[in-house]
Amino acid sequence: MSQRIVVGMSGGVDSSVAAAMLKEAGHEVIGMTMHLAGSNSRCCSLDDADDARRVADKLGIRFYVGNYKDQFREEVTLPFADAYLAGRTPIPCVTCNKRFKFDHLLQRARALGADAVATGHYARLGRGGEGPSLHRGRDRSKDQSYFLFNLSAQQLAHIRFPLGELTKQEVRDVARGLGLATAEKPESQEICFVPDGDYARVVEQLRPEAIPGQGEIVDEAGRVLGQHGGIHHFTVGQRKGLALSGGEKRYVVELDAERNRVIVGDEVALGCSEARVEAVSWTFDPGPQQSLRGSVQVRHQHGGVAATIVPDGQRSAIVRFDEPVRAVAPGQAAVFFDGDRVLGGGWIAGRLRPSDSGQAGRERARSELRT
């Protein structure tokens, strides 16, 4: 059945092909670019809007641009800076997807009388008797379901992911065949408002009044090993930039914002046996169950590890990993999977290290650490 669908068009090849596929399927397609960041951004800038408009003209669909720069600053970029200054490692793409690609876009779609919204995400939807379900995209190298864990079942019912069954190469082939202006447009692997990867500089620009002074780099026993220029320069698992003498391999294992300290340790100290996850959301109704088994992914490029997820109060949980996981960072998302299906997830708030003690235990933990 034909529907009116608003497609979030970022100006890239993926959303361009998503719009083209829906039009080919007989739907009434409306293109919408959300202007979020400045001209130096690699996504959703005015230049991207121009690219999206050219595609819309080629497809013969209505097209609009919405200015959301102020909302993006308040809801994404400032919280990003505040998280780094609090010793966390933020993942703003999750918040951006939730608030802009879906919350705000759905609101605009309803105002246009549309039935649904669509994007160029590599993810799939299931439509069963229990309601919609979210699954990994068929192209695992491009799968973006990790970033979508906090979409509700109510939202999923009004979302379309046309690219879910395609590979990136197939998407580009479609764009070339249609002669779309974005067919060869490169994609960025960086956060859109940090195009050069210099997170610390962006934090300093956004919150200049909150940048802490010089602090201490200490080991796990509290011995001072060196000095640093601000904890916003560091994240758990980092090795470079410590400038410590002695030749030992040391990694950031914790960030103490209250005392402005960077705590370092060896590779074993990076291991995590349990993590506390807060603001947990589910893509389905999990019911009153005490715990469930699944695979938990603790960062976008992490392959996931088997774990037990134990609810711990309202919207929080303890994740107990079957094997120690390396560099679990507060502020990142922990996403729960059952095979390819996304069950839900939340934000990592804290971690516990492996219970092994003594040299033999440390050697065993070292051999079990997953990258």
C-alpha atoms as one frame of an Amber mdcrd trajectory, in Angstrom:
protein
   0.000   0.000   0.000   1.327   3.395  -0.989   2.275   5.725   1.879   3.507
   9.271   2.312   7.011   8.924   3.774   9.457  11.642   4.855  13.058  10.667
   4.181  15.817  12.230   6.259  18.276  13.191   3.518  21.742  13.982   4.852
  23.213  14.743   1.445  25.035  11.405   1.276  24.634   8.420  -1.001  22.819
   6.237   1.556  19.847   8.507   2.222  19.712   9.411  -1.477  19.262   5.752
  -2.430  16.768   5.232   0.411  14.590   7.978  -1.091  14.975   6.541  -4.587
  14.001   3.022  -3.478  10.871   4.221  -1.712   9.780   6.258  -4.728  10.401
   3.258  -6.983   8.201   1.210  -4.640   5.321   3.587  -5.330   5.342   5.722
  -2.182   4.895   9.487  -2.039   8.339  10.579  -0.866   9.218  13.904   0.742
  12.883  14.751   1.305  13.944  16.583   4.464  17.442  17.790   5.330  17.986
  18.817   8.931  20.571  21.611   9.090  22.380  20.740  12.315  25.978  21.949
  12.318  28.183  24.595  10.737  29.858  24.690   7.333  32.926  22.814   8.644
  30.787  19.808   9.555  30.961  16.621   7.502  27.257  16.004   7.824  24.025
  17.994   7.622  25.665  21.279   6.594  24.278  23.677   3.992  26.550  22.080
   1.360  24.991  18.712   2.200  21.547  20.275   1.869  22.479  21.408  -1.640
  23.522  17.848  -2.537  20.274  16.481  -1.129  18.266  19.049  -3.096  19.952
  17.987  -6.340  19.003  14.380  -5.635  15.417  15.380  -4.809  15.177  17.302
  -8.072  16.496  14.268  -9.954  13.904  12.030  -8.286  11.094  14.551  -8.716
  10.119  14.694  -5.032   9.244  17.539  -2.693  12.151  18.732  -0.568  12.538
  20.877   2.547  15.357  22.070   4.806  14.778  22.480   8.541  17.085  24.602
  10.683  17.880  22.716  13.890  21.268  24.268  14.709  20.223  25.678  18.085
  18.587  22.434  19.185  21.616  20.439  18.024  23.933  22.604  20.105  21.779
  22.236  23.224  20.947  18.539  22.839  24.143  17.118  21.309  27.295  19.259
  21.196  27.169  20.842  24.669  26.345  17.512  26.397  29.253  16.020  24.406
  31.663  18.564  25.923  30.183  18.174  29.414  30.643  14.400  29.237  34.341
  14.677  28.400  34.844  17.158  31.239  33.122  14.704  33.601  35.553  11.926
  32.667  33.198  10.041  30.353  33.592   9.053  26.700  30.429  10.225  24.922
  28.906   8.790  21.754  26.848  11.687  20.371  25.649   9.783  17.297  23.202
   7.812  19.465  21.660  11.003  20.854  21.589  12.611  17.414  19.817   9.631
  15.884  17.253   9.439  18.666  16.465  13.134  18.997  16.878  14.407  15.439
  16.657  11.579  12.905  13.573  10.255  14.652  11.985  12.391  17.415  12.165
  15.724  15.561  11.841  14.180  12.098   8.764  12.184  13.129   7.207  15.344
  14.507   7.822  17.161  11.214   6.501  14.169   9.253   3.236  14.190  11.177
   2.854  17.900  10.410   3.173  17.015   6.715   0.563  14.287   7.028   3.088
  11.497   6.508   2.677   7.909   7.670   6.350   7.203   8.402   9.952   8.412
   8.232  12.883   6.698   6.568  16.656   7.037   6.708  19.705   5.521   5.062
  20.767   3.497   8.090  22.090  -0.013   7.577  19.620  -1.769   9.854  16.608
  -4.017   9.381  13.105  -4.149  10.826  10.996  -7.187  11.608   7.202  -7.006
  11.589   5.797  -9.850  13.678   2.791 -10.488  15.817   4.570  -9.030  18.859
   5.204  -5.747  17.071   8.218  -4.334  15.216  11.730  -5.507  16.037  15.137
  -4.019  15.219  17.901  -6.131  13.636  21.439  -5.718  12.332  21.860  -4.747
   8.690  22.820  -7.530   6.287  26.139  -5.783   5.556  27.806  -6.365   8.925
  30.721  -4.100   7.995  28.269  -1.169   7.743  25.716  -2.227  10.372  24.422
   0.778  12.340  21.955  -0.915  14.686  24.270  -0.149  17.642  23.374   3.534
  17.284  19.621   2.848  17.280  19.193   0.803  20.472  17.081   3.401  22.258
  14.329   3.619  19.657  11.038   2.526  21.174   8.642  -0.012  19.691   6.220
   2.870  19.072   8.864   4.689  17.020   9.923   1.571  15.132   6.337   1.169
  13.953   6.708   4.445  11.999  10.279   3.972  10.694  11.574   2.470   7.442
  15.144   1.336   6.685  15.188   0.656   2.934  18.917  -0.224   2.862  18.769
  -2.961   5.476  19.187  -5.809   2.987  21.847  -4.093   0.842  25.610  -3.839
   0.977  27.408  -0.532   0.591  28.614  -1.567  -2.866  25.064  -2.355  -3.932
  23.909   1.062  -2.690  26.572   2.839  -4.730  25.678   0.739  -7.767  22.036
   1.831  -7.468  23.080   5.483  -7.150  25.322   5.218 -10.223  22.575   3.553
 -12.215  20.184   6.390 -11.390  22.795   9.078 -12.053  22.491  10.554  -8.564
  24.855  13.413  -7.707  25.898  11.701  -4.462  26.897   8.355  -6.024  30.639
   8.844  -5.474  30.455  11.097  -2.431  32.875   9.879   0.267  31.675   9.187
   3.791  33.209  10.271   7.081  34.097   7.930   9.914  34.458  10.816  12.376
  31.862  12.578  14.507  30.293  15.136  12.161  31.114  18.212  14.261  34.681
  16.996  14.941  35.825  16.538  11.325  39.539  16.532  12.156  39.189  14.141
  15.119  40.488  16.705  17.652  37.865  16.181  20.379  39.765  18.129  23.027
  39.875  21.271  20.888  36.107  21.101  20.315  35.488  20.669  24.047  37.647
  23.730  24.760  35.735  25.778  22.188  32.346  24.750  23.562  33.113  25.056
  27.278  36.154  27.368  27.635  35.125  28.440  31.131  35.012  24.844  32.405
  38.414  23.567  31.273  40.320  22.310  34.345  43.942  23.206  34.972  46.872
  20.845  35.023  46.329  17.598  36.924  48.142  14.465  37.980  48.677  11.165
  36.217  48.795   8.458  38.875  49.039   4.678  39.023  46.411   2.489  40.679
  48.145   2.882  44.050  47.936   6.679  43.792  51.640   7.283  43.085  52.156
  10.382  40.956  53.825   9.518  37.645  53.365  12.714  35.678  51.146  15.657
  34.805  48.409  16.205  32.246  46.731  19.220  30.648  43.115  18.210  31.241
  41.156  14.973  31.491  39.208  15.884  28.350  42.323  14.814  26.413  41.906
  11.197  27.560  39.624   8.184  27.406  39.721   4.733  28.972  42.043   2.454
  27.010  44.215   5.257  25.672  47.969   4.737  25.596  49.312   7.582  23.469
  49.793  11.065  24.857  50.678  10.048  28.432  54.347  11.092  28.079  55.457
   8.882  30.973  59.013   7.666  31.476  60.092   4.150  32.419  59.289   2.262
  29.219  56.362   0.327  30.699  53.160  -0.021  28.702  50.566   1.983  30.585
  46.976   2.663  29.634  44.295   4.983  30.951  42.094   2.775  33.164  40.007
   5.460  34.893  39.327   9.188  34.824  38.695  10.930  38.139  37.073  14.240
  37.223  36.500  15.255  40.837  40.226  15.192  41.590  41.297  15.998  38.016
  43.316  12.781  37.857  44.167  10.364  35.071  44.685   6.869  36.507  46.855
   4.469  34.526  47.586   0.755  34.746  48.784  -2.214  32.712  46.836  -4.127
  30.080  45.201  -6.447  32.600  43.805  -3.438  34.462  41.811  -2.592  31.331
  39.768  -5.770  31.725  36.147  -5.508  32.819  34.111  -8.388  34.229  30.937
  -6.435  35.049  29.497  -3.097  34.005  26.698  -1.014  35.438  24.377   0.303
  32.735  21.920   3.139  33.322  19.021   4.727  31.401  18.262   1.296  29.955
  15.665   1.162  27.202  14.161  -1.828  25.412  12.928  -2.259  21.861  10.347
  -4.711  23.216   8.603  -5.454  26.509  11.048  -7.655  28.484   8.453  -8.434
  31.153   9.331  -9.113  34.803  12.182 -11.544  34.055  15.109 -11.558  36.481
  17.842 -11.769  33.859  18.460 -12.633  30.230  21.321 -13.907  28.120  22.656
 -12.180  25.059  25.631 -10.649  23.324  26.647  -7.195  24.559  28.462  -4.678
  22.367  30.267  -1.946  24.349  31.408   0.279  21.465  30.664   0.561  17.775
  33.632  -1.475  16.526  33.411  -4.037  19.329  32.420  -7.495  18.132  30.285
  -8.177  21.204  30.712 -10.757  23.950  28.320 -13.196  25.610  26.913 -11.861
  28.869  24.122 -12.044  31.407  22.028  -8.891  31.775  20.511  -8.497  35.229
  17.937  -5.715  35.812  18.940  -3.652  38.844  16.202  -1.214  39.714  14.252
   1.053  37.422  15.976   1.461  34.046  19.359   0.150  35.192  21.124  -3.189
  34.867  24.306  -5.081  35.679  26.012  -6.732  32.723  28.140  -9.750  33.669
  30.495 -10.660  30.829  31.445 -14.288  30.229  34.999 -13.118  29.511  36.815
  -9.933  30.578  36.258  -7.118  28.072  38.958  -4.585  27.319  38.563  -0.825
  27.793  34.915  -0.557  28.825  34.459   3.220  29.045  31.814   5.077  31.074
  29.723   7.197  28.723  29.671   4.667  25.895  26.608   2.604  25.035  26.195
  -1.055  25.969  23.805  -2.611  23.453  22.126  -5.982  24.021  21.621  -8.434
  21.133  19.941 -11.795  20.682  21.665 -12.958  17.517  21.021 -10.131  15.043
  18.074  -8.723  16.992  18.572  -5.608  19.117  16.978  -6.115  22.528  17.872
  -2.718  23.948  20.735  -1.080  25.772  21.848   1.763  27.965  24.760   3.948
  29.012  27.806   2.533  30.773  28.079   4.183  34.182  30.796   2.125  35.861
  32.794  -1.079  35.656  34.244  -3.841  37.812  37.491  -5.621  37.009  38.080
  -9.383  36.838  38.095 -11.057  40.260  41.306 -12.985  39.489  44.131 -12.109
  41.847  47.788 -12.986  42.050  50.285 -13.362  39.218  48.747 -16.567  37.794
  45.315 -14.967  37.729  46.670 -11.836  36.061  48.353 -13.911  33.353  45.121
 -15.823  32.760  43.124 -12.589  32.569  45.701 -11.166  30.147  45.221 -14.122
  27.781  41.415 -13.769  27.933  41.187 -10.052  27.231  39.195  -9.260  24.123
  39.973  -6.330  21.881
